Amino acid sequence: MSKKEDELKHINKEEQAMSAVINQARPCTISESIIESCKEVKSMREGRTPKRSLSELFANIEKWSKEEEK
């Protein structure tokens, strides 16, 4: 086996490991997340759910990060 083939196998193993870690950390795919976000925005525009401000989003992010630290 050449050195280049060894490097490619090593890179491929690293990519597979990273992919596995990402899939475990992410509860849904990026596409599913975007679709859900679009549905939420549409619902807000139609008045079915209350609109949220950017400051509310940041407050929720802080709250969620504190909950994860526990």
Kinemage of the C-alpha trace (Angstrom):
@kinemage 1
@onewidth
@group {chain A} dominant
@subgroup {mainchain}
@vectorlist {calphas} color= white
{ca met a 1} P 0.000 0.000 0.000
{ca ser a 2} L 1.290 3.436 -0.843
{ca lys a 3} L 1.590 6.301 1.605
{ca lys a 4} L -1.195 8.187 -0.188
{ca glu a 5} L -3.592 5.231 0.154
{ca asp a 6} L -2.795 5.022 3.880
{ca glu a 7} L -3.524 8.745 4.273
{ca leu a 8} L -6.844 8.415 2.411
{ca lys a 9} L -7.909 5.504 4.626
{ca his a 10} L -6.966 7.491 7.729
{ca ile a 11} L -8.931 10.532 6.525
{ca asn a 12} L -11.931 8.352 5.660
{ca lys a 13} L -11.920 6.811 9.159
{ca glu a 14} L -11.777 10.284 10.728
{ca glu a 15} L -14.677 11.475 8.554
{ca gln a 16} L -16.753 8.458 9.569
{ca ala a 17} L -16.030 9.067 13.234
{ca met a 18} L -16.921 12.745 12.966
{ca ser a 19} L -20.115 11.896 11.100
{ca ala a 20} L -21.123 9.452 13.830
{ca val a 21} L -20.508 12.051 16.542
{ca ile a 22} L -22.479 14.697 14.665
{ca asn a 23} L -25.399 12.328 14.104
{ca gln a 24} L -25.529 11.499 17.802
{ca ala a 25} L -25.466 15.162 18.854
{ca arg a 26} L -28.049 16.348 16.332
{ca pro a 27} L -31.630 15.194 17.026
{ca cys a 28} L -32.734 15.904 13.459
{ca thr a 29} L -31.228 16.673 10.068
{ca ile a 30} L -30.461 20.188 8.926
{ca ser a 31} L -33.264 19.960 6.356
{ca glu a 32} L -35.780 18.940 9.019
{ca ser a 33} L -34.660 21.800 11.238
{ca ile a 34} L -35.054 24.364 8.448
{ca ile a 35} L -38.504 23.034 7.513
{ca glu a 36} L -39.620 23.199 11.160
{ca ser a 37} L -38.312 26.771 11.453
{ca cys a 38} L -40.202 27.807 8.330
{ca lys a 39} L -43.409 26.290 9.703
{ca glu a 40} L -42.895 28.175 12.961
{ca val a 41} L -42.353 31.504 11.163
{ca lys a 42} L -45.449 30.908 9.010
{ca ser a 43} L -47.480 30.170 12.129
{ca met a 44} L -46.254 33.416 13.725
{ca arg a 45} L -47.124 35.437 10.627
{ca glu a 46} L -50.609 33.936 10.555
{ca gly a 47} L -51.087 34.844 14.223
{ca arg a 48} L -51.490 31.279 15.466
{ca thr a 49} L -48.450 31.556 17.739
{ca pro a 50} L -47.110 34.670 19.448
{ca lys a 51} L -44.192 36.433 17.819
{ca arg a 52} L -40.895 36.351 19.667
{ca ser a 53} L -38.198 38.971 19.712
{ca leu a 54} L -34.472 38.488 19.301
{ca ser a 55} L -33.936 39.356 22.968
{ca glu a 56} L -36.342 36.552 23.941
{ca leu a 57} L -34.336 34.156 21.787
{ca phe a 58} L -31.086 35.135 23.504
{ca ala a 59} L -32.736 34.772 26.929
{ca asn a 60} L -33.914 31.272 25.991
{ca ile a 61} L -30.455 30.328 24.734
{ca glu a 62} L -28.921 31.434 28.035
{ca lys a 63} L -31.561 29.475 29.963
{ca trp a 64} L -30.984 26.336 27.880
{ca ser a 65} L -27.206 26.536 28.251
{ca lys a 66} L -27.537 26.863 32.031
{ca glu a 67} L -29.852 23.840 32.106
{ca glu a 68} L -27.342 21.782 30.102
{ca glu a 69} L -24.546 22.641 32.534
{ca lys a 70} L -26.472 21.079 35.440
